[in-house]
Each structure stands twice: as structure tokens, then as C-alpha cells.
Amino acid sequence: MKTRQRGVAIVLAMGVVAFAAMAATAIMVSQSTWSRRAELTASHVQAQAVLQAGADWARALLSDDRRISNLDHLGEPWALKLPPMRVENGELLGKIEDQQGAFNLNNLVTEGKINLTQLANFRRLLAILGLPDELGDALADWIDEDNQPQPRSGAEDAYYLSLDPPYLAANRPLTDVDELALVRGFDVNVRARLRPYVAALPGSRPVNVNTASPEVLAAVIEGLDLGGAEVLVAQRDRAYYRSVDDFVRRLPSGTEPGANQLSVSSDYFLATLRVTIGGAQARGKALLARGAAGWPAIVWRKYL
């Protein structure tokens, strides 16, 4: 009897020891996980702080550029991709892109009404990119203030309310190109095709001929084909255009640039930044608006 009791006691003691060991292991794992999580959180906070510093670097660079010259071209320091910059326990990568080298989607509407000239420009861009023409009508309806769909392929509240989940047309300018995901016909493939050539800037903005792609130039200049635009870009790569008149003089005969649609300077730039600190990484973008003097304002900023 005593032997059996001793056996039970030994088994119970072993069970207690095993349970204690398991509990200790769990505590150690929990502490290790918490410690790692705290470390990553601290690194992520630090990474976001470096992102903000990177945006200020871009603003300072653009401010200095405006102080030196009102001309903007791809040979300037802001246009050069930032090489990896060492920061404490990590690195920062970044680039600045001229958003007025792209077609401003908000040009489609002026004072709440569809701008037919700009709609024609956008349709030419769609054709150059091999995208459906009707996307122009859908986007114009999304931005304009009325609730009357374009006769061909427009889409207003009635269409969007029929979706699941339902929503209304914005009837206001785009804040960000990402909003295209809400517009009829702008699926993921369409947006990927368009993205390098379009921007969403406040108001109506001219295209900078010193930074625009051949596709954008061919879209905004009636009668200019893609081949002719590629020739103009090749000439620009050798010597940038010093004025709009300088650019217009080199246009092929039969082309008609619209009034106030072209420029050789820019006010809107996109800073794209990525920072790695320890095991954490943060990415972000900031749309910067540059005025006549002072640091550019941040129109919006987001973490990716």
C-alpha cells in the first residue's frame, strides 16, 4: 500500500515538475515574443520618423531648386534617384517625380463642367495606351458636378447605387489616382496601365514638356503622333526646352497645342520613400505643392 502511494506521489511530483517546466517555457516564449514585438514597434516608429525627415529632404531640395531657377527638367538634382542613405541601424531610399509631366485627370472638369478639349486629350491618351475610349466618359461623370450621365458610356449615381455595396458618384475632383478604383471600368489592369501617365492634381494644370513622356505629349497636342513625340523627347534629352515657344517651334506642321496646356516649369511633385530600420520597414508617399517661395506644402501624405 505504501509502495503504491509512493508511486502515485512520484507520478504527481513529475506531473507538477512537467507543468512548471511548460509554464516557464510559455512565459519565456511570451516574454521573447513581447520583447520582439516591442522592438519591432519601436523600429517602426523610428522608421516613420525617418520617412517624415525624408519628405522634408524632398521639400528642401525642391525649395532650393525654385530659388535657383523657374525651369524644371530631368537633369536637375530633384530628378535624380536618391542613392541609399545610411541612417541609424538602417537606410533610406527615395525619389521625386514631377506630377506635371503626367496628364492631370482633374483637367477633365472646369468649374464643375466637363472640359471637352481636355476630354478629347484624355481619349487620345486612352487610345495610345490601348484602353477603351468609354473610360473618358465614365471618369468625366465621376468628377463633374451634375448627375446627368454622358450619352455614350457615362455613369452617375444610378449606376453606382446598383452595385453591392452601393455608393454615389463623387461629383468632385480626384484627390489621389487610387480613387480610380471606384470609377466604372477602371479595373486593376486599366489602373496599372494608366498609372505612369496620369496624376490627380488640384485645379487645372499644364503639362511640363521637359518632363512629360511621349505618350502624354501626343495626347495633349492635337495632330502629334507618338513617333513625333518621341523625336521631341529625344531632342529634349540633348538640351531641355527653355520656354514653351522654344518647344512649339520644334513641333511638326499640322499640330495644334492648346492655349495654356503646356509649360516648362512645375509646381507639383510626388516624393516616394522607403526606410528600413532593423527588422522593420516603412514606405510612404507625399504629394508636394511648390509655390513661388518657401518650402513646398504637403497636399497629402500616406504610409503604404
C-alpha positions as CSV (number, residue, x, y, z in Angstrom):
1,M,0.0,0.0,0.0
2,K,2.8,2.4,1.0
3,T,4.7,1.5,-2.2
4,R,1.6,2.3,-4.3
5,Q,1.2,5.6,-2.5
6,R,4.8,6.4,-3.1
7,G,4.4,5.6,-6.8
8,V,1.4,7.9,-7.0
9,A,3.3,10.7,-5.2
10,I,6.2,10.3,-7.6
11,V,3.9,10.5,-10.7
12,L,2.2,13.6,-9.2
13,A,5.5,15.2,-8.5
14,M,6.7,14.5,-12.0
15,G,3.5,16.0,-13.4
16,V,3.9,19.1,-11.3
17,V,7.5,19.5,-12.5
18,A,6.5,19.0,-16.1
19,F,3.7,21.5,-15.7
20,A,6.1,24.0,-14.1
21,A,8.5,23.5,-17.0
22,M,5.8,24.0,-19.6
23,A,4.6,27.2,-17.8
24,A,8.2,28.5,-17.6
25,T,8.7,27.8,-21.2
26,A,5.5,29.5,-22.1
27,I,6.4,32.6,-20.1
28,M,9.8,32.7,-21.7
29,V,8.3,32.4,-25.2
30,S,5.7,35.1,-24.3
31,Q,8.4,37.4,-23.0
32,S,10.5,36.8,-26.1
33,T,7.6,37.5,-28.4
34,W,6.6,40.6,-26.4
35,S,10.2,41.8,-26.5
36,R,10.5,41.2,-30.2
37,R,7.1,42.9,-30.8
38,A,8.2,45.9,-28.7
39,E,11.5,46.0,-30.6
40,L,9.7,46.0,-34.0
41,T,7.2,48.6,-32.8
42,A,10.0,50.9,-31.7
43,S,11.8,50.3,-35.0
44,H,8.6,51.0,-37.0
45,V,8.0,54.3,-35.1
46,Q,11.6,55.2,-35.8
47,A,11.2,54.3,-39.5
48,Q,8.1,56.5,-39.8
49,A,10.0,59.4,-38.2
50,V,12.8,58.9,-40.8
51,L,10.1,58.9,-43.6
52,Q,8.9,62.3,-42.3
53,A,12.5,63.5,-42.4
54,G,12.8,62.1,-46.0
55,A,9.8,64.2,-47.0
56,D,11.4,67.3,-45.5
57,W,14.6,66.5,-47.5
58,A,12.5,66.5,-50.7
59,R,10.8,69.8,-49.7
60,A,14.2,71.4,-49.1
61,L,15.6,70.1,-52.4
62,L,12.6,71.5,-54.3
63,S,12.7,74.8,-52.5
64,D,16.3,75.3,-53.4
65,D,15.6,74.3,-57.0
66,R,12.9,77.0,-57.3
67,R,15.2,79.6,-55.8
68,I,17.8,78.9,-58.4
69,S,15.5,78.6,-61.5
70,N,11.9,78.6,-62.6
71,L,12.7,75.9,-65.3
72,D,12.2,72.3,-64.4
73,H,13.8,69.4,-66.3
74,L,15.1,65.9,-65.8
75,G,18.7,66.9,-65.5
76,E,18.1,68.7,-62.2
77,P,19.1,67.3,-58.8
78,W,15.5,66.6,-57.7
79,A,15.0,64.3,-60.7
80,L,17.9,62.0,-59.7
81,K,17.0,58.9,-57.7
82,L,18.3,59.1,-54.2
83,P,21.0,56.6,-53.5
84,P,20.7,54.6,-50.3
85,M,21.3,56.9,-47.4
86,R,22.6,55.4,-44.2
87,V,20.6,56.1,-41.1
88,E,20.9,54.7,-37.6
89,N,20.5,50.9,-37.9
90,G,19.1,51.1,-41.4
91,E,18.9,53.0,-44.7
92,L,16.6,55.4,-46.6
93,L,15.7,55.3,-50.3
94,G,13.7,57.9,-52.2
95,K,12.8,59.5,-55.4
96,I,11.0,62.7,-56.6
97,E,8.7,62.7,-59.6
98,D,7.3,65.7,-61.4
99,Q,3.5,65.2,-61.4
100,Q,3.0,67.8,-64.1
101,G,4.9,65.5,-66.5
102,A,1.7,63.5,-66.4
103,F,-1.9,64.2,-67.6
104,N,-3.9,65.7,-64.8
105,L,-7.1,63.8,-64.6
106,N,-8.8,66.8,-62.9
107,N,-8.3,68.8,-66.1
108,L,-11.4,66.9,-67.4
109,V,-13.7,69.3,-65.5
110,T,-13.5,73.1,-65.2
111,E,-15.7,74.8,-62.7
112,G,-17.8,71.7,-62.3
113,K,-18.4,71.3,-66.1
114,I,-16.8,68.8,-68.5
115,N,-14.0,70.4,-70.4
116,L,-14.4,69.0,-73.9
117,T,-10.9,69.8,-75.1
118,Q,-9.4,68.0,-72.1
119,L,-11.8,65.1,-72.5
120,A,-10.5,64.8,-76.1
121,N,-7.0,64.8,-74.9
122,F,-7.7,62.1,-72.4
123,R,-9.4,60.0,-75.1
124,R,-6.2,60.3,-77.2
125,L,-4.2,59.1,-74.2
126,L,-6.5,56.1,-73.8
127,A,-6.2,55.3,-77.5
128,I,-2.4,55.5,-77.3
129,L,-2.4,53.1,-74.4
130,G,-4.8,50.7,-76.0
131,L,-7.6,51.3,-73.5
132,P,-11.3,51.7,-74.1
133,D,-12.5,55.1,-75.2
134,E,-15.6,55.0,-72.9
135,L,-13.4,55.3,-69.8
136,G,-13.2,59.0,-70.5
137,D,-16.9,59.5,-70.2
138,A,-17.1,57.5,-67.0
139,L,-14.3,59.5,-65.4
140,A,-15.8,62.8,-66.5
141,D,-19.1,61.9,-64.9
142,W,-17.4,60.9,-61.7
143,I,-15.8,64.3,-61.4
144,D,-18.4,66.7,-62.8
145,E,-21.0,68.3,-60.5
146,D,-24.1,67.2,-62.3
147,N,-26.0,63.9,-62.2
148,Q,-26.5,63.5,-65.9
149,P,-24.5,60.6,-67.4
150,Q,-22.7,61.1,-70.7
151,P,-24.8,59.7,-73.6
152,R,-22.3,57.0,-74.7
153,S,-20.8,55.4,-71.7
154,G,-21.3,57.7,-68.7
155,A,-22.0,56.6,-65.2
156,E,-23.7,58.6,-62.4
157,D,-25.5,57.8,-59.2
158,A,-28.0,55.4,-60.7
159,Y,-25.2,53.1,-61.9
160,Y,-23.2,53.2,-58.6
161,L,-26.3,52.7,-56.4
162,S,-26.9,49.5,-58.3
163,L,-23.6,48.0,-57.1
164,D,-23.1,45.9,-54.0
165,P,-22.2,47.7,-51.8
166,P,-23.9,50.8,-53.3
167,Y,-22.3,54.3,-53.3
168,L,-22.6,57.7,-55.0
169,A,-20.5,59.3,-57.7
170,A,-18.0,61.7,-56.1
171,N,-19.0,64.8,-58.2
172,R,-15.7,66.4,-57.2
173,P,-12.1,66.4,-58.3
174,L,-9.9,63.4,-57.5
175,T,-7.6,63.7,-54.5
176,D,-5.5,60.7,-55.5
177,V,-5.2,58.4,-58.5
178,D,-6.1,55.5,-56.3
179,E,-9.7,56.7,-56.3
180,L,-10.0,55.4,-59.9
181,A,-10.7,52.0,-58.3
182,L,-14.2,53.4,-57.6
183,V,-14.9,54.5,-61.1
184,R,-16.8,52.4,-63.6
185,G,-14.4,50.4,-65.9
186,F,-11.2,51.3,-64.1
187,D,-10.3,47.7,-63.1
188,V,-6.9,46.8,-61.7
189,N,-5.4,46.2,-65.2
190,V,-6.6,49.5,-66.5
191,R,-5.2,51.4,-63.5
192,A,-1.9,49.7,-63.8
193,R,-1.7,50.7,-67.5
194,L,-2.7,54.3,-66.8
195,R,-0.7,55.0,-63.6
196,P,2.7,56.0,-65.2
197,Y,0.9,58.6,-67.3
198,V,-1.7,60.3,-65.1
199,A,-1.9,62.4,-61.9
200,A,-4.6,63.9,-59.7
201,L,-3.7,67.5,-59.0
202,P,-5.8,70.4,-57.6
203,G,-7.3,72.5,-60.3
204,S,-6.3,72.6,-64.0
205,R,-2.6,72.2,-64.6
206,P,-0.5,72.4,-67.8
207,V,1.9,69.6,-68.9
208,N,5.6,70.3,-68.4
209,V,7.1,69.5,-71.8
210,N,10.5,69.0,-70.2
211,T,9.4,66.0,-68.1
212,A,6.4,64.6,-70.0
213,S,6.5,61.2,-71.7
214,P,6.0,60.8,-75.4
215,E,2.5,59.3,-74.7
216,V,1.4,62.4,-72.7
217,L,2.8,64.9,-75.2
218,A,1.0,63.1,-78.1
219,A,-2.2,63.1,-76.0
220,V,-2.3,66.9,-75.2
221,I,-1.1,68.1,-78.6
222,E,-3.6,67.6,-81.4
223,G,-2.1,66.2,-84.5
224,L,1.1,65.0,-82.9
225,D,1.6,61.2,-83.2
226,L,3.6,59.1,-80.9
227,G,6.6,58.9,-83.3
228,G,6.7,62.7,-83.5
229,A,6.5,63.0,-79.7
230,E,9.4,60.5,-79.3
231,V,11.5,62.8,-81.6
232,L,10.7,65.8,-79.4
233,V,11.7,63.9,-76.2
234,A,15.0,62.8,-77.8
235,Q,15.8,66.4,-78.6
236,R,14.9,67.4,-75.1
237,D,17.3,64.8,-73.7
238,R,20.1,66.6,-75.5
239,A,19.0,70.1,-74.5
240,Y,15.9,70.8,-72.4
241,Y,13.3,73.3,-73.6
242,R,13.9,76.8,-72.2
243,S,10.4,78.1,-73.0
244,V,7.1,76.9,-74.4
245,D,7.8,78.9,-77.5
246,D,11.1,77.1,-77.9
247,F,9.2,73.8,-77.7
248,V,6.4,74.9,-80.1
249,R,8.9,76.0,-82.8
250,R,10.0,72.4,-83.0
251,L,6.6,70.9,-83.4
252,P,5.8,69.2,-86.7
253,S,3.5,71.2,-89.1
254,G,-0.2,70.5,-88.6
255,T,0.0,70.2,-84.8
256,E,-2.0,72.5,-82.6
257,P,-1.1,72.8,-78.9
258,G,-4.0,74.2,-76.9
259,A,-3.7,77.5,-75.1
260,N,-2.3,77.3,-71.6
261,Q,-1.9,73.5,-71.8
262,L,1.9,73.5,-71.9
263,S,4.7,74.7,-69.5
264,V,8.4,74.3,-68.8
265,S,8.0,74.5,-65.0
266,S,6.1,72.5,-62.4
267,D,4.6,73.1,-59.0
268,Y,3.5,69.5,-58.0
269,F,5.9,66.7,-57.2
270,L,5.5,63.2,-55.7
271,A,8.1,62.0,-53.1
272,T,8.2,58.3,-52.7
273,L,10.3,57.0,-49.8
274,R,11.2,53.7,-48.2
275,V,13.1,53.2,-45.0
276,T,14.4,50.1,-43.3
277,I,15.3,50.2,-39.6
278,G,16.4,46.9,-38.0
279,G,13.8,44.4,-38.9
280,A,11.1,47.0,-39.7
281,Q,10.3,48.7,-43.0
282,A,8.1,51.6,-43.7
283,R,7.1,53.1,-47.1
284,G,5.3,56.3,-47.8
285,K,4.3,58.9,-50.4
286,A,3.8,62.6,-50.2
287,L,2.3,65.0,-52.8
288,L,4.2,68.3,-52.5
289,A,2.9,71.7,-53.9
290,R,5.6,74.2,-54.5
291,G,4.8,78.0,-54.5
292,A,6.8,81.0,-55.6
293,A,8.9,80.9,-52.4
294,G,9.3,78.9,-49.2
295,W,9.1,75.2,-48.6
296,P,6.6,73.2,-50.6
297,A,3.3,72.4,-48.8
298,I,2.3,68.8,-48.2
299,V,-1.0,68.2,-50.1
300,W,-1.3,64.7,-48.7
301,R,0.9,62.1,-47.2
302,K,0.2,58.4,-46.7
303,Y,2.0,55.3,-45.5
304,L,2.0,52.3,-47.7
